[in-house]
Every structure is written in structure tokens, then in C-alpha cells.
Amino acid sequence: MEWIIAIALAVGVFVLVAVFVLRTKRHDGGTVRGWFEFDKYKDGENSKRNLHDKTRWR
């Protein structure tokens, strides 16, 4: 019966280590400092690619 507890603890430690490693390997930029103008960013990206923005309200 003790071996079941030992296996459960080992699996739990393995899962915790795996979660920690996966979270630290993520390279997201985090939050953007200051005020972020999404529409201005989107317009800039669309104009770089010579695209027409069809999502604007008329």
C-alpha cells in the first residue's frame, strides 16, 4: 500500500516540474507598457502589406 502513495507522490512531483519547465520556456512578450492603440497598429501592418481593412464600421 505504501508503494501506491510513493508512486502518486512521484507522479505529482513530475507533473509539477513539467508545468514549471513549460511555463518558464514560454517566450511571450508579456504586457505592453503604456497605452496600446490596436487600430493604429493594425492600420500600420495592413498598409505595410498593401491590404484593405474591411473590418471598420462604415
VEXDREN-574836 format. One record per residue: chain; x, y, z of N, C-alpha, C in turn. Coordinates in pm, whole numbers. Example, Ala and Ser with C-alpha at 12.3 -4.5 7.8 and 13.67 -1.06 7.14 Angstrom:
+--------+--------+--------+--------+--------+--------+--------+--------+--------+--------+
! cadena !    npx !    npy !    npz !   capx !   capy !   capz !    cpx !    cpy !    cpz !
+--------+--------+--------+--------+--------+--------+--------+--------+--------+--------+
!      A !   1319 !   -569 !    780 !   1230 !   -450 !    780 !   1320 !   -330 !    780 !
!      A !   1285 !   -225 !    708 !   1367 !   -106 !    714 !   1290 !      3 !    787 !
+--------+--------+--------+--------+--------+--------+--------+--------+--------+--------+
//
This chain:
+--------+--------+--------+--------+--------+--------+--------+--------+--------+--------+
! cadena !    npx !    npy !    npz !   capx !   capy !   capz !    cpx !    cpy !    cpz !
+--------+--------+--------+--------+--------+--------+--------+--------+--------+--------+
!      A !     82 !   -120 !      0 !      0 !      0 !      0 !     87 !    127 !      0 !
!      A !    203 !    118 !     62 !    290 !    235 !     66 !    345 !    268 !    -72 !
!      A !    361 !    167 !   -156 !    416 !    191 !   -289 !    319 !    271 !   -375 !
!      A !    189 !    260 !   -351 !     91 !    340 !   -424 !    107 !    488 !   -388 !
!      A !    127 !    515 !   -262 !    146 !    653 !   -217 !    277 !    709 !   -276 !
!      A !    381 !    627 !   -276 !    510 !    671 !   -331 !    499 !    701 !   -480 !
!      A !    428 !    617 !   -554 !    409 !    639 !   -698 !    327 !    765 !   -721 !
!      A !    222 !    784 !   -642 !    138 !    904 !   -656 !    219 !   1030 !   -627 !
!      A !    303 !   1028 !   -527 !    387 !   1144 !   -496 !    489 !   1169 !   -608 !
!      A !    546 !   1063 !   -663 !    643 !   1078 !   -772 !    575 !   1137 !   -896 !
!      A !    456 !   1091 !   -926 !    383 !   1144 !  -1041 !    348 !   1291 !  -1017 !
!      A !    307 !   1324 !   -896 !    274 !   1462 !   -862 !    394 !   1555 !   -875 !
!      A !    510 !   1510 !   -828 !    632 !   1591 !   -840 !    670 !   1606 !   -986 !
!      A !    658 !   1499 !  -1064 !    690 !   1505 !  -1206 !    599 !   1605 !  -1278 !
!      A !    471 !   1604 !  -1248 !    377 !   1697 !  -1311 !    410 !   1841 !  -1272 !
!      A !    441 !   1865 !  -1146 !    477 !   2000 !  -1103 !    602 !   2050 !  -1172 !
!      A !    702 !   1964 !  -1185 !    825 !   2004 !  -1254 !    798 !   2031 !  -1401 !
!      A !    716 !   1947 !  -1465 !    683 !   1966 !  -1606 !    609 !   2098 !  -1628 !
!      A !    515 !   2129 !  -1541 !    441 !   2255 !  -1553 !    536 !   2373 !  -1535 !
!      A !    625 !   2365 !  -1437 !    720 !   2474 !  -1413 !    811 !   2494 !  -1534 !
!      A !    861 !   2386 !  -1591 !    951 !   2396 !  -1706 !    877 !   2454 !  -1826 !
!      A !    757 !   2408 !  -1851 !    682 !   2458 !  -1967 !    646 !   2605 !  -1950 !
!      A !    616 !   2649 !  -1831 !    582 !   2790 !  -1809 !    704 !   2880 !  -1822 !
!      A !    819 !   2833 !  -1782 !    938 !   2918 !  -1791 !    995 !   2921 !  -1932 !
!      A !    964 !   2822 !  -2016 !   1015 !   2820 !  -2153 !    932 !   2907 !  -2246 !
!      A !    813 !   2949 !  -2202 !    730 !   3034 !  -2287 !    795 !   3169 !  -2305 !
!      A !    797 !   3217 !  -2427 !    861 !   3345 !  -2456 !    759 !   3445 !  -2507 !
!      A !    652 !   3463 !  -2434 !    558 !   3566 !  -2476 !    611 !   3701 !  -2427 !
!      A !    574 !   3804 !  -2496 !    628 !   3935 !  -2466 !    573 !   3996 !  -2339 !
!      A !    470 !   3938 !  -2283 !    409 !   3997 !  -2165 !    318 !   4111 !  -2205 !
!      A !    299 !   4203 !  -2114 !    210 !   4315 !  -2142 !    288 !   4428 !  -2208 !
!      A !    217 !   4509 !  -2280 !    277 !   4624 !  -2347 !    269 !   4742 !  -2252 !
!      A !    379 !   4812 !  -2235 !    379 !   4927 !  -2145 !    304 !   5043 !  -2207 !
!      A !    236 !   5117 !  -2125 !    165 !   5234 !  -2173 !     35 !   5197 !  -2243 !
!      A !    -12 !   5288 !  -2324 !   -139 !   5269 !  -2395 !   -110 !   5211 !  -2532 !
!      A !   -179 !   5105 !  -2568 !   -156 !   5039 !  -2696 !   -275 !   5065 !  -2787 !
!      A !   -249 !   5132 !  -2898 !   -353 !   5162 !  -2996 !   -359 !   5048 !  -3097 !
!      A !   -454 !   4956 !  -3077 !   -461 !   4840 !  -3165 !   -497 !   4881 !  -3308 !
!      A !   -590 !   4974 !  -3323 !   -630 !   5015 !  -3458 !   -514 !   5079 !  -3533 !
!      A !   -433 !   5158 !  -3463 !   -318 !   5220 !  -3528 !   -217 !   5112 !  -3569 !
!      A !   -195 !   5014 !  -3481 !   -104 !   4904 !  -3512 !   -155 !   4824 !  -3633 !
!      A !   -286 !   4794 !  -3630 !   -345 !   4716 !  -3739 !   -337 !   4793 !  -3871 !
!      A !   -364 !   4923 !  -3867 !   -354 !   5003 !  -3989 !   -211 !   5003 !  -4043 !
!      A !   -115 !   5014 !  -3953 !     25 !   5012 !  -3997 !     63 !   4879 !  -4059 !
!      A !     21 !   4770 !  -3997 !     54 !   4638 !  -4052 !    -15 !   4616 !  -4186 !
!      A !   -141 !   4657 !  -4196 !   -213 !   4641 !  -4323 !   -152 !   4725 !  -4433 !
!      A !   -109 !   4846 !  -4399 !    -51 !   4931 !  -4504 !     86 !   4878 !  -4548 !
!      A !    159 !   4814 !  -4457 !    287 !   4754 !  -4496 !    266 !   4643 !  -4598 !
!      A !    155 !   4572 !  -4582 !    128 !   4457 !  -4670 !     36 !   4493 !  -4786 !
!      A !      2 !   4623 !  -4796 !    -85 !   4672 !  -4902 !   -220 !   4600 !  -4901 !
!      A !   -280 !   4590 !  -4782 !   -410 !   4526 !  -4766 !   -516 !   4631 !  -4736 !
!      A !   -640 !   4600 !  -4773 !   -751 !   4689 !  -4743 !   -825 !   4638 !  -4620 !
!      A !   -848 !   4726 !  -4523 !   -913 !   4687 !  -4398 !  -1065 !   4689 !  -4416 !
!      A !  -1127 !   4572 !  -4415 !  -1271 !   4561 !  -4434 !  -1345 !   4547 !  -4302 !
!      A !  -1275 !   4558 !  -4189 !  -1339 !   4537 !  -4060 !  -1388 !   4666 !  -3996 !
!      A !  -1368 !   4779 !  -4057 !  -1409 !   4906 !  -3998 !  -1559 !   4927 !  -4014 !
!      A !  -1616 !   4997 !  -3916 !  -1757 !   5035 !  -3925 !  -1770 !   5145 !  -4030 !
!      A !  -1878 !   5141 !  -4099 !  -1900 !   5243 !  -4203 !  -1993 !   5350 !  -4152 !
+--------+--------+--------+--------+--------+--------+--------+--------+--------+--------+
//
